[in-house]
Amino acid sequence: MKSARLLLVLLLAAPVWAEDAAGAARPAPTWTEAKSLGLKLEAIEKRHQGKGPRRRESVLVTERELNSYLNLAYAPQMPPGLSDVDVQLGVERIHAKGLLDLERVRGKVPPPSPWSPLAFLRGKVPVELKGRLQTRDGFGTVEVEEAWIASVPVPMSFLEQIVTSATKNASDPDGFDINAPFRLPYAVNRVRLESARAFLDF
């Protein structure tokens, strides 16, 4: 499903924490914002399926629309065990947080070293990811800079295995390789990230 891959692009750069870096309360997800993004995704898909020449245009996706859609409309398709996602967008940067239910992913992702603090974690734990998304000429790359599970730094090699294992499905049996360049869906030429919003350029 291409809309799922588009959301993954925006999400990767994963409790909704009550405050942001400035100490301001984060807005709660709403169905109004979730439906707004849903309608935009439907319009993008129809545009992609259309024939004939297409004019250049940009579609705006706000941070509130993205978070509302992920936590409400898209929640049933979220990777198992992941919930309460809060994504913060900056200039070419993504900061994602969420809750991961370790009991639901055991056996589905590679186990950590028995000497790692991660091996002693149980239940729902906060996860956090910081990275940079760069796109150009229809392709994108994700550079993960920092990742934590329950405040424990996660080695990049272990993160790569987690993402690959969690994103495997019938249509994508190899999963998502966060290090490999990928083609943007729906003939999107570029994704421009700004403070609290993203522009999809066609």
C-alpha positions, 0 to 999 in steps of 0.5 A, a space after each residue: 500500500 503506497 500510502 503506508 510507505 508514504 507515511 513510513 517516510 514521514 515517520 522514520 526520519 516512533 507515550 505521546 509525551 506531554 511536553 515538547 522541548 520548549 515545555 509547551 503541551 503537545 496537542 491531542 490527536 483529533 479525528 478532524 485532523 486525521 480525516 483531513 490527511 486521509 482526504 489528502 492521501 486519497 487525492 494524491 492516489 487519484 492524481 497518481 492513477 490519472 493519465 495525461 500531463 500533470 502540473 507541478 504542485 505541492 501538498 501540505 501535511 501539518 504535524 498535527 494532521 500526521 500525528 492524528 492520522 497515525 494515532 487514529 485512522 492508521 493505528 490498526 496498520 501500525 507495526 505491532 506493539 507500537 502506539 502513542 506516536 508523536 512526530 515532531 518535524 523540523 527543517 529536514 529533520 524528524 524527531 519521533 517518539 512512541 510506546 513499544 510493547 516489548 511483549 508483543 514484539 518478542 520473537 518478531 525482532 532480533 533479541 538484544 545481547 544478554 549483556 545489554 540493558 535492553 535484555 532486562 526491559 519488559 512491558 511498554 517502554 518509551 522509544 525515541 528516534 532522531 534523524 534527517 530526511 533528505 529527498 531529491 529527484 524522486 528518491 529519499 534517504 534517512 540518516 538516523 542520528 540517535 535512537 533510544 529504548 527506555 532511555 537506553 541508547 540503541 546501536 544502529 546495527 540493532 535498530 536496522 534489524 528492528 526496522 527490517 523485521 518490523 516492516 516485513 509483510 507479504 508485499 515487502 518480504 525483505 522489509 524496509 532498509 533504513 540505510 538504502 535510498 528509496 523511491 518516493 511513492 506516488 511520483 513525489 519528487 521531493 519532501 520538504 520538511 519545515 517546522 511542524 509541517 511537510 510539503 510533498 512536491 510533485 
